[in-house]
Amino acid sequence: MSRLSRVSQDVTTLLGRYQFDQATRSVRDFTWNEFCDWYLEMIKPRLRRDSDPEVRAVAQRVLVAVLDNLVRSLQPFTPFICEELWQRLNEIAPERGLFEPQAQAESVMLAQWPELPEAWQDSRLEARFNRLQETVIAVRNIRAVYSISPKEPIRLQLRCEADVAGELLDCSDQFDNLARTILEAAGADVQRPPASASFSLSDADGYVPLEGLI
């Protein structure tokens, strides 16, 4: 929601300056690189039928609300596909919204332009998400370099400050979900294990023991 608010604000500003190419790129990059590549993958466990019904309902509501706003934002650039998506959304969720679900416009061309609260924007939370992305990408690169099967679980240790370690441990389940990786340890006292691959981020060093994997 933080990134959606920020991107929506950027697109509105860029359109106001007639910078159509930059506005298109901003919403396109968010839709493809963040919403599709990362967000949808991260919430899949919450959408499964065997998950907590209350947790699943929240994930569904946020997912539909984000998609609703993306279709509104993309409508000036891709009107025909957005109208088709809007009609499908109206079929499956005629009333939608994050806090107070409401009936939506008959056509996306009549829908209100997204104006999301700036209060949703949280730079610290976005930085945490970026760190998670960078770590997952680094682990995937190690898999590629050493030809480790995506199905093979690997172990990860991270040397970092205590506050960074706490934030990474809070989302440790996403390492398993996104990279089939077990976050074994994180903290300032982590030492590089023998026979391990390594990578460096701006605020952490990562180690993946390779014994038994190659």
C-alpha positions in Angstrom: 0.0 0.0 0.0 2.9 2.3 0.7 4.4 1.8 -2.8 0.9 2.0 -4.4 0.4 5.4 -2.8 3.8 6.6 -3.9 3.5 5.4 -7.5 -0.1 6.8 -7.8 1.2 10.2 -6.6 4.1 10.1 -9.0 1.9 9.2 -12.0 -0.5 12.0 -11.2 2.4 14.5 -11.0 4.0 13.3 -14.2 0.7 13.4 -16.1 0.2 17.0 -14.8 3.5 17.8 -16.4 2.6 16.1 -19.7 5.5 13.6 -19.1 3.4 10.7 -20.5 6.4 8.4 -21.2 7.6 8.6 -17.6 4.1 8.2 -16.2 3.6 5.1 -18.3 7.0 3.7 -17.2 6.2 4.3 -13.5 2.9 2.5 -13.4 4.1 -0.2 -15.7 7.2 -0.9 -13.6 5.2 -1.1 -10.4 2.6 -3.4 -12.0 5.0 -5.8 -13.5 8.1 -5.7 -11.3 6.5 -5.3 -7.9 2.9 -6.3 -8.0 3.2 -9.3 -10.3 6.8 -10.4 -9.7 6.9 -10.0 -5.9 3.6 -9.2 -4.2 1.5 -12.0 -5.8 4.2 -14.5 -5.0 4.5 -13.4 -1.4 0.7 -13.7 -0.6 0.1 -17.1 -2.3 0.4 -19.0 1.0 -2.2 -16.7 2.5 -4.6 -17.3 -0.4 -4.6 -21.1 -0.1 -7.8 -22.8 1.0 -6.2 -24.3 4.0 -5.0 -21.0 5.4 -6.7 -19.0 8.1 -10.0 -17.7 6.7 -9.6 -14.3 8.3 -6.0 -14.0 7.0 -7.1 -15.1 3.5 -10.0 -12.6 3.5 -7.6 -9.7 4.4 -5.2 -10.7 1.6 -8.0 -11.0 -0.9 -9.4 -7.6 0.0 -6.0 -5.9 -0.3 -5.3 -7.7 -3.5 -8.5 -6.6 -5.2 -8.1 -3.0 -3.9 -4.6 -2.8 -5.4 -5.7 -4.3 -8.7 -8.7 -1.9 -8.7 -6.3 1.1 -8.4 -3.9 -0.2 -10.9 -6.6 -0.6 -13.5 -7.7 3.0 -12.9 -4.1 4.2 -13.3 -3.4 2.2 -16.4 -6.7 3.2 -18.1 -5.4 6.3 -20.0 -2.6 4.2 -21.5 -4.3 0.8 -22.2 -8.1 1.6 -22.2 -9.4 -1.5 -23.9 -7.8 -4.1 -21.7 -8.5 -2.0 -18.6 -12.2 -1.9 -19.5 -12.2 -5.7 -19.8 -10.5 -6.1 -16.5 -12.8 -3.6 -14.8 -15.9 -5.5 -16.0 -14.4 -8.8 -14.7 -13.7 -7.1 -11.4 -17.3 -5.9 -11.2 -18.4 -9.4 -11.7 -16.4 -11.0 -8.9 -16.3 -8.0 -6.5 -19.0 -5.5 -7.3 -18.3 -3.9 -4.0 -14.7 -3.3 -3.1 -12.5 -1.1 -1.0 -9.9 -1.4 1.8 -12.0 -0.1 4.7 -15.5 0.6 3.5 -16.4 -1.6 0.4 -18.6 0.4 -2.0 -20.3 -0.3 -5.3 -18.0 0.7 -8.2 -18.6 2.6 -11.4 -20.1 0.8 -14.4 -17.1 1.6 -16.5 -13.5 2.3 -15.7 -13.8 5.4 -17.8 -16.3 6.8 -15.3 -14.3 5.7 -12.2 -12.6 8.2 -10.0 -8.9 8.8 -10.5 -6.8 7.2 -7.7 -6.0 9.7 -4.9 -4.5 7.6 -2.2 -3.4 9.0 1.3 0.2 10.1 1.5 0.0 8.9 5.1 0.2 5.3 3.7 3.8 5.9 2.6 6.4 4.4 4.8 10.0 4.7 3.7 11.3 2.4 6.4 8.9 -0.3 5.5 9.8 0.0 1.8 13.5 -0.2 2.7 12.8 -3.5 4.6 11.1 -4.8 1.5 14.0 -3.8 -0.7 16.4 -5.6 1.5 14.3 -8.7 1.3 14.2 -8.5 -2.5 18.0 -8.0 -2.7 18.6 -10.9 -0.4 16.3 -13.3 -2.3 17.9 -12.2 -5.6 21.4 -12.9 -4.2 20.4 -16.3 -3.0 18.8 -17.1 -6.5 22.0 -16.0 -8.1 24.0 -18.4 -6.0 21.6 -21.2 -7.1 22.2 -20.3 -10.7 26.0 -20.0 -10.4 26.3 -23.4 -8.7 23.5 -25.1 -10.6 21.5 -25.9 -7.4 18.0 -27.1 -8.2 15.2 -24.7 -7.2 13.6 -27.6 -5.4 16.6 -28.2 -3.2 16.4 -26.3 0.2 19.4 -24.3 1.1 20.5 -22.7 4.3 21.3 -19.0 4.7 23.2 -17.1 7.4 23.4 -13.3 7.5 26.0 -11.1 9.3 24.4 -7.8 10.1 23.5 -5.4 12.9 20.9 -6.4 15.5 18.1 -4.2 14.1 18.6 -5.5 10.6 18.7 -9.1 11.9 15.4 -8.5 13.7 13.7 -7.2 10.5 15.0 -10.1 8.4 13.9 -12.7 11.0 10.5 -11.2 11.1 10.0 -12.1 7.4 12.0 -15.3 7.5 9.0 -17.3 6.2 9.3 -15.4 2.9 12.8 -16.8 2.3 11.3 -20.2 2.2 8.3 -19.1 0.1 10.3 -17.1 -2.5 13.7 -18.9 -2.6 13.3 -22.3 -0.8 15.7 -21.0 1.8 16.0 -21.5 5.5 17.3 -18.4 7.4 19.4 -20.2 10.0 20.9 -17.3 11.7 21.2 -13.5 11.5 23.2 -11.1 13.7 26.6 -9.4 14.3 28.2 -12.6 15.6 27.6 -14.7 12.5 30.8 -16.0 11.0 31.4 -17.3 7.5 31.0 -21.1 7.5 33.6 -23.3 5.7 32.9 -24.2 2.0 30.2 -21.5 1.6 29.3 -19.0 -1.1 28.9 -15.4 0.0 27.3 -12.1 -1.1 27.4 -8.6 0.2 24.5 -6.1 0.6 24.7 -2.5 1.8 24.0 -3.5 5.4 24.5 -7.3 5.5 26.8 -10.1 4.4 25.2 -13.4 3.4 26.6 -17.0 3.5 25.2 -20.1 1.9 27.0 -23.4 3.0 27.5 -25.5 -0.1 28.5 -28.8 1.5 26.2 -31.6 0.2 24.7 -29.3 -2.5 27.4 -29.5 -5.1 
